[in-house]
Structure formats: structure tokens, C-alpha cells
Amino acid sequence: MACVLGPLSFGFVLGYSSPAIPELARISDPRLRLDADQASWFGSIVTLGAAAGGLLGGWLVEKLGRKITLMFCSLPFVFGFTIIIAAQNVWMLYVGRLLTGIASGVTSLVVPLYISEMAHERVRGMLGSCMQLMVVVGIMGVYLAGLYLDWRWLAILCAVPPTLLIVCMCFVPESPRFLLSRGRRREAEEALRFLRGPDAPVEWECARIESACDEQGSGFQMSDLKDPGVYKPLVIGVMLMLFQQMTGINAIMFYAENIFEQAHFKESDLASVIVALIQVVFTGVAALIMDRAGRKILLTISGVAMAISTMTFGVYFYLVSKPSGAGVEPHADLSWLALASMAVFIAGFAVGWGPIPWLIMSEIFPSKVRGVSSAACVLTNWSIAFLVTKTFQDMMGLLTSAGTFWLFASMCVLNVLFTVFFVPETKGKTLEQIEATFRGLHYLP
């Protein structure tokens, strides 16, 4: 599980802006001080880098392989945080955030692919969920560290996991499926023995994977988009990423402290740590039950919980915005509702819509289009994340805080309907069986 240091680094990047923005907004050095618009860019420019990183990662995983791509993405993580540490002006902060965003985009593509191609189908859900678990551990870690460290020391801490990643990945094998797709059967068998144990029937597993690869042919062509085994999973994967971001999750996590300040909740930085802890706990629960409960039921439960909580959060903001009698604070007895709504939202997201879109993305695509299709999903995810995070503060002003959260609630309702009618169950199936399902074939192992 050396590769999960990548998602840990990714989580540090996502969480870094929450403790850093309030500090940089009041820093004494005018060259580094962020105004409201600059703070918005500081939070959201990561998602632009991640969208570009998704495209880059889709090309790299096919040309260099999963292992080398993961090692490569350590470099922009380290360089980005180094630039932030040495920053002398706002533009250096932007460049550092953009580089760490590129690394995050590559990581969010390659780690799910690497895990799904390495893991046995009986534990693929649990291991695939470890990616999101490590992301939220990283977010919680940086929130917690932000209580004690200033923004420069926090950036130094964030540079540690990607440094360890490049070292640890030297000791793990390349994906057997990638090796077989390049005709390197002996290396693939060695990789499978490393993963499954010396007595595992690796020759049979290699033959099964090779058979599926032979049926597909080699290399992606535009005509492949006419194949239901390609376009059906592609549409599902893209829509899952679209709905994941339209719940508002990244906007809420980027601006967690600001949200609690606007909700008049005292100790907003501590509240953010509590919310991150809830996310870690429930993502861990999701990982443990993923291969028993199944993907579809968890997505549905998750969507319902998020719809209820964002609706309630909107009601809270509506109530506190109403004028009250002289000397009476309407929010005095309701600050608990803000934290409760946030906690339910984060718990709901962590159980389903956090880990499962990434997991399904890594499961449903045929091997010959896995890189291209995954790149399309990651590009969609981070492009929408940019739009949501960049316009979040503007939406709060235009639609009011209540209206913004009610908009997120309506998107959660739509994602529940999409899950019920269009998302297939992949629990307990091999990647080859899932592919055959989309093609309308009966797969014989």
C-alpha cells in the first residue's frame, strides 16, 4: 500500500488552504497578504492544476505505466510546496498551488487504476476505498497541524509524504495488467506472485487477463466510442464525477473555517478538525463494508444523507439571516445546527460519494481505453471542482448562503436518482466480468 502516500499528499493539498487562507489574509507582509479575490484563487487554482494533471496522467499511465507515473507525480508535489515555502509574493503562492494541483490530478487518476489492477476482486472495494481514506486522513492531518503551525511550516510538513512516496514505490511491482498489455508475461507473473503469494495460480490469472486483452484489440481509436462496452461506462464515469463535485464538497472543505465563521460558530478552526475527523471515521467504515454492502446501496444512502443535511444547512442560514428583535441574536441557540448539518453531510459523503466514484472509475473501463477514459473522468471532476470552488463565494453573495446550500441539496437529489436508474453494481466481479456486462455478454472465467 505504498501508493496510498500519493492520496495522503493529495489530501494535504486539499486541506492546506483552509488553515492557510485566514492566516495569509491577515499577514503583516503586504506582498503575501491575500484579499478576498486572491484567497478565492488560492483555494481554487489547485483544481485547475488537477484538471490538467488528469489529462497528463491519462497519457503517462499508458506510455510509462502505473508505477513510474506515480513516482513521477511526487516531483510537482515537492516542487510546489517548496515554492510555497520560499514564496515572496502572491504569484509564487499561486505557482506552488498550481504545481501541487497538477500532482493531485495525476494521483487521483493513477492510484485508483493501480489499486484496481493489483487487487483481488474480493477486496478490491476495500483497497480502492483506501485512496479516499488517505485523502481525508491528509485533510484532517493538515487541519490539525494548522492549529499549531504557521503556513510555511505547514507547507514543509506537506512535502514529507510525497518524498516518502518516491522512495517506497521503488519496492513495489508494476501493474500485471499493464505488463501483459505490453507483452511482458514473465514480469507480470512475477508481479502476481508478489501480490498473491508463491502458491497462487498466476498462470491461470495471466491467461484470463490476456484473453480479455486479445478480445479488445490494442490501442484506443475514436471508433471505439461506438462500442457500448466503451461509451456506456464512459458516460457513467463522467456523470459520477460531475455529481460528486456538484454536491459542493470541495467548496465546503476548502472554505470550512470561513463557513463556520459565517455561521457564527466560535472556534471555527477546531470545528473544521472535528468535521475532518468525522470524515476519516466514516470513510474507514465505508472501506470496511464496501465489499459486503455494495457500491450502489452506499451511493444511494450517501446521496440521501447529503440532500437532507444541505437542505438543513440552508434552513439554518435562512433563519440566522432574518431580522430579530432588539438585543436578540437569532443565531445564539442555533450554532449547533451548523456543525450538525456539516457533520451529517461529511459523514454521508464519506460513506458513498467520496470513495465510490473513484472506485467505479477504476473498475468499469476496458483496459485499452482505461487511460483515456479515466483522464476524461478526472478532467470532468476537477473542472467542475474549479467552477464550484471559484464561484462559491460569489454564489453565497448572489443566491445567499441559504440559496447556495439549497442548490447543492437539489444536486444531491439528482445524484440519488442517477444512482438508482443508471449505476451498475460491481461488487465481487472481476474487471473482465464488469466489461462483459457492459458489452451485453456472458463472461466465462
Secondary structure, DSSP 8 states (H G I E B T S, - for coil): -GGGHHHHHHHHHHHHHHHHHHHHHS-S-TTT---HHHHHHHHHHHHHHHHHHHHHHHHHHHHT-HHHHHHHTHHHHHHHHHHHHT--SHHHHHHHHHHHHHHHHHHHHHHHHHHHHHS-TTTHHHHHHHHHHHHHHHHHHHHHHHTTS-HHHHHHHHTHHHHHHHHHGGGS---HHHHHHTT-HHHHHHHHHHHH-TTS-HHHHHHHHHHHHHHH-SS--GGGGGSHHHHHHHHHHHHHHHHHHHTTHHHHHHTHHHHHHHTT-SSHHHHHHHHHHHHHHHHHHHHHHHHHH-HHHHHHHHHHHHHHHHHHHHHHHHHHHS---TT--TTTTTHHHHHHHHHHHHHHIIIIITTHHHHHHHHHS-GGGHHHHHHHHHHHHHHHHHHHHHHHHHHHHHTHHHHHHHHHHHHHHHHHHHHHHH----TT--HHHHHHHHHT-----
